[in-house]
Amino acid sequence: MPELAVTTQQLRKVYGTTPAVASLDLAVPTGEIFGFLGPNGAGKSTCVKMLLGLVFPTGGSGTLLGAPLGDHRIKARIGFLPEQFRFHEWFTAREFLDFHGQLYGMSGKQRKQRIADVLALVNLERAAAQQLRTFSKGMLQRIGIAQAVLHDPELVFLDEPTSALDPIGRRLVRDIIRQLKSEKKTVFLNSHLLSEVEAVCDRVAIIQRGEVVRDGTLDELLAARRLLDVQAQGMSEDILERVKARWELAAHEGNRLTLALTDPEDVPQIVSMLVTAGAAVHHVALRHESLEDLFVRTVDDTGA
């Protein structure tokens, strides 16, 4: 078994009589990029707050970097960028990072070197002397990431790190996350942008009502089903019924349908059946299920 950076066992949080997190079981290997997914209200924010010691659990247990949740000594080895942050807008970027470096207990020499390094990492060297009040939303997001990794943490929590970024900014953040992984750091990524998660994560967990309903490596999860996109003229109700009798119909709109397959060898049979039944097949494409497909199907199956 790989060493684990984050674990939880039946972690639970109840507000009054309402469970925000029912029973969370997680195992995040060290050195991986972990995607933490779920619909609105699934309990993601509460889970992250419990892991970071910002909210006390009602029950259950967990560890960060081998130490029990709530161990203050471990916080020096963790970085965090919250989804909703409020930075000191009168600081320049360099002053802001120097202030946080002091909070981290870094020496003046350490701060000077690391500030230069992280400004370069997030492509804000030219803005070092600018006040944060002049920053765009995307620049603030990037200086927030710089703050989270300034003290060279082993475990980094990023909550919606690309939410305010344009496509170029999102690509930069992806590169930063990959750089952190190359340095053997663990990244715990909470994001609604599933394409971003799919592009960088090694492993994901989907939660619903505070419980993990699906988890595993992306390769494992997305290889389980193949989707066949078909475009054809003349697909009558009779033809569709014959197709649905043998294969799962994942989507249908007009002349387009998508079938979920467990065996890609079925493709020639499907095309042959459609042609024999009188349909004119114009396009066929076999693809892996996307993370978005998997997420929507999982949430639908668990009754979101």
ABEGO torsion letter per residue (X at the ends): XBBBABBBBGBBBBBEABBABABBBBBBBBGBBBBBBEBBGAGAAAAAAAAAGABBBABEBBBBGGBBBGBAAAAAABBBBBABBBBBAABBAAAAAAAAAAAAGBBAAAAAAAAAAAAAAAGAAAAAABBAAABBAAAAAAAAAAAAAAAGBABBBBBGAAAABBAAAAAAAAAAAAAAAAAGBBBBBBBABAAAAAAABABBBBBBGGBBABBEBAAAAAAABBBBBBBBBGBBAAAAAAAAAABBBABBBEABBBBBBABAAAAAAAAAAAAAAGBBBABBBBBBBBAAAAAAAAAAAAGX
